Amino acid sequence: MFGLLLGTGDHGDFGVATVGGAIAGAGLAAWRAGEFRWEAFDDQREMRRHLLGAALMGFGGICAGGCTIGQGLTAASLLAISAPLAIASMVLGARLGIAILIGGPFGVAWLGLRFRERR
């Protein structure tokens, strides 16, 4: 499947198999414990919000050349010059996202300094 998606003929390695194994193992463990259940979103708005967030995270990871672990944690441990900018951007993005989620896009809480209740 990996080769079909990329067209390179490469096959999945240990990392790709680990993802599938983690999903299968978690499902099996939940089933054996009697806790397996299907869950869904409450409404279509919530599902669209989650899908948009996932797409934006993927796009951001591609534009940044890596994920938050690679650009923030690993870069900081290697004393890379890009680490402070990456970490500050992550903090600002998270703060802005929470402010928009709670206060609305043009509310008083634009930067998350003060939150107001949604009506």
Backbone hydrogen bonds, N-H to C=O, Kabsch-Sander energy under -0.5 kcal/mol:
donor,donor_aa,acceptor,acceptor_aa,energy
5,L,1,M,-2.2
6,L,2,F,-2.2
7,G,3,G,-2.3
9,G,3,G,-0.5
17,A,13,D,-2.1
18,T,14,F,-2.1
19,V,15,G,-1.5
20,G,16,V,-1.6
21,G,17,A,-2.5
22,A,18,T,-2.5
23,I,19,V,-2.0
24,A,20,G,-2.5
25,G,21,G,-2.8
26,A,22,A,-2.3
27,G,23,I,-2.2
28,L,24,A,-2.4
29,A,25,G,-2.5
30,A,26,A,-2.3
31,W,27,G,-2.3
32,R,28,L,-2.5
33,A,29,A,-1.7
34,G,31,W,-0.9
35,E,30,A,-2.7
36,F,30,A,-0.9
47,M,43,D,-1.6
48,R,44,Q,-2.7
49,R,45,R,-2.2
50,H,46,E,-2.2
51,L,47,M,-2.5
52,L,48,R,-2.6
53,G,49,R,-2.2
54,A,50,H,-2.3
55,A,51,L,-2.3
56,L,52,L,-2.6
57,M,53,G,-2.2
58,G,54,A,-2.2
59,F,55,A,-2.5
60,G,56,L,-2.6
61,G,57,M,-2.4
62,I,58,G,-1.9
63,C,59,F,-2.6
64,A,60,G,-2.4
65,G,61,G,-0.7
65,G,62,I,-0.5
66,G,61,G,-2.2
71,Q,67,C,-2.8
72,G,68,T,-2.0
73,L,68,T,-1.1
74,T,69,I,-3.1
75,A,70,G,-0.8
76,A,72,G,-2.2
77,S,73,L,-2.1
78,L,74,T,-1.5
79,L,76,A,-1.2
80,A,75,A,-2.9
83,A,80,A,-1.1
86,A,82,S,-2.4
87,I,83,A,-2.8
88,A,84,P,-2.5
89,S,85,L,-2.2
90,M,86,A,-2.1
91,V,87,I,-2.4
92,L,88,A,-2.5
93,G,89,S,-2.6
94,A,90,M,-2.4
95,R,91,V,-2.4
96,L,92,L,-2.7
97,G,93,G,-2.4
98,I,94,A,-2.2
99,A,95,R,-2.2
100,I,96,L,-2.5
101,L,97,G,-2.3
102,I,98,I,-2.5
103,G,99,A,-2.9
104,G,100,I,-1.6
107,G,104,G,-1.0
110,W,107,G,-0.9
112,G,109,A,-1.5
